Amino acid sequence: MTKINSNTVILSDLDGVILDLNYDINFWKEWLPAELAIKSGEPIAAMRENLVSLMKEQEAGLNWYDLNFWDELLDVDCLEIIKAQEERCSFLPGALESLKEISSLPNPKYILTNGDPRLFHFKSESAQFLDFFDASLCSMQMGYAKEQKEFWSLASNYLRIDLQNSIFIDDNFKVVTSAVNAGVGQVYWINPGRHKVLQNGVETYPSLLKLITAIL
């Protein structure tokens, strides 16, 4: 682990690092299958199983994250289904405290997310995470998901940052592996369990709060 300097760019994922990922899980496992069951007259378990199969075909690509893709494929309005729920996204324990620590730093700070831009901005109305960052970048703007190598060079040019002098934080192992391969200087994987350093140099921490406490 290297302590960051004032020029180090801080790049952070959103869901699973800052926001509780259960919100998204509920959409895919409960809210969307329930809507499909109503439309089709089929049992919700069958709709859930069919959706899992369809999602596996799109895994790690932009379609997986693009609500427009699922709208057209399933003949639904995903964002409206989400908005109709009483539940709203929320910060993970310690995340808001961590963001306050990060925002006090002079370092450039950006959110990098695979999330659908429309859903991203809807979430920002409930949890005002954008206040703590200079800007955000959704992978759909780049045309590639964070799992894909092309994303990183495009994001670097778009944000005008040096990946080597950056830290990146994510909860997806495929994404952090892609970041390492792209030359990001420090890569951290938010993953429950003990702190360890993987063979590719990725360090694991159970939460954003634990990580920020360690590197600041």
N, C-alpha and C positions, 0 to 999 in steps of 0.2 A: 504494500500500500504506500502511495505517495501523497503527501499533503499537497493540496492544490495551491497554486499561486494566484495572484490577482488577475492574471491573463487567461487562466484556464477556462475554457468554455464548458458550461454545465448543460448537458443534454439529458432530458428525462422523459421516460414514457409516462403515460397518464394512468390508464386502467391497470390495477394490480400493483402499482407503485404509489400513486397518490390517492386514487379513488378505489373504493371497494369493488372488486371484480364480480361480486355476487349479483350486482345490478345487471350486468350484461348476461351472466349465466341464467338469471331468471327469465330474461327475454327469450333466449334460445331454447331453454328447457321447459318453460312454463307458458309464458304469455303468447309466443308465436304458435307453438303447437296447439294451444287452446283455440286460437283464432282459426287455424287450419281445420281443426276438428268441427267447429261450428259451420264453416263453409262447406265442408265435404260430407258431413254426417258420419264420418268415420271416428272410431275411438281415438282419444288423445294419445294413447300409448302407441298406436300405429303411426300417427302423425309425427310423434317424437322420433320414432325409429326411422321413418323415411327421411326426416330432416337431418338426422345424424349421418345417414348415408350420403345425402346431397352435399353436406358440409365437408365430408372427407374428400370429395372430388375436387373441392376448391381450396383445400387447406394450404396455407402459406402463400397464397396469391391474393391479388387485390380483390377478386370477386368475393372472397370469404368475408371481407370487411365492408363491402359496398352495399348499402341498404337498397340502392336503386336496382342492383342486380337481383336481389331477393324479391323486391317488389314485383318485378317483371316476371321472374320465374314462378312465383307462387301466387301471383295476382292478389297481392295484399298491399297495405301501406304500413310498412314497418314502423316508421317514425310516429304515425298516429296511434299505432298499438301501444308504443312506449309512452306517449304523452297521456294516453287514457288511464294509465295506472296511477294509483295513489302513491306508490313508492317512487322516491327520487334518489338519484345517486348521492353518495356521501363519502366523506374523507375516511381513509383508513386510520386506525389509531396512531397518533403521533405524527401523521402526515402534515397536518396544518401547522403544528409546531415546527416541523422541519422546513416547511416552505417559508415561514417567517425568518428562520435562520438563513436560508439561502438568499432570500430577497434583500437581506441587509448587506450582502457582499457586492463588490463592484464588478464581479465577473459577468460576462455575457451569459444569459440564461434562456434556454429554449425548450419547449415541449416538442417531442417528436412522437407522433402517434399514427398507428395504422387505422384508428377509428374513423368511421364515416364523418365527414365534415359537418353535416347537418346535426348528427347526434352529438358531436363534439361541442357544438355551440349551444345545443339544448342543455347539455350537462353543465356548461359554464354558467348558466342562469341559476342553477341550484347550488352549485359549489363554485365559488368565484376564484378558481385557481389561476386564471389568467392574470390576475392582479400581481402575481409573484414572478412573472416571467416577462422577458422583453418581447417575445413573439412565440408563435406556435407554427408547426408544419405538419400537415396531414399527408400521409404517404400518397394519397390519391392525387395530390398536386404534382407529385413527381412521376406518377405513372408506374411506380413499383412499390411493393411492400418492403418493410424493413428487413424481412428475411432474404431479400434479393440483393445481390451485390451492387446492382446498378443504382439502387436507392442512395447509397452513401456518397458516391461521387457527385450525384445531382444535388443532394441536400447540402453537401459541403460548398458547392459553387453557389447555390441559391442563398444560403445564409452567410457566405463569405467567411467561413471558419476553417481553422486548421484542425483536422481530425486528430492529428498526433498530439496536439495540445488541448485535448478535450477529454472529459469523462462522460460516460454514457451509462444510464441506469435503466434496467428493464426487468420484467418478471418472466419473460419468454426465453427459454434456453436457445431456441433456434435464432432468435433475434440477437441475443448477446454474442452468439457464435459468429453471426454475420458481421457484427460490429468489430469483433476482433480481427476477422479476416480482411476487413476494409481498412484497418490501420488505426482505429480509434485508440488513443493512448492509454486510457484506463477504462475498463469495462466492469460493471458491477451487476450481479444477478440477485434480484430480490427473491429469496427462496427460503421457506421455513426450514429450520434445522440449524445445525451448528455452523459457525463461520469457518470457511475453508477456502483454499486457493486451488482452482482446477488446473489441469495440465496446460491449458491454453492461456493461463494468466488471469482468467476471470475470477474475481473474488465474490463470494456469496455472503449476503447479509439477510437476516430475517425480516427486516423492515427498513423503510427509508430513514426512520429516526435513528436506528442503530448505525446505519451507514454514515449519515451526516454527523453524528456524534464522533465517529471514528476519524473522519477525514478533515474536519474543520479544527 
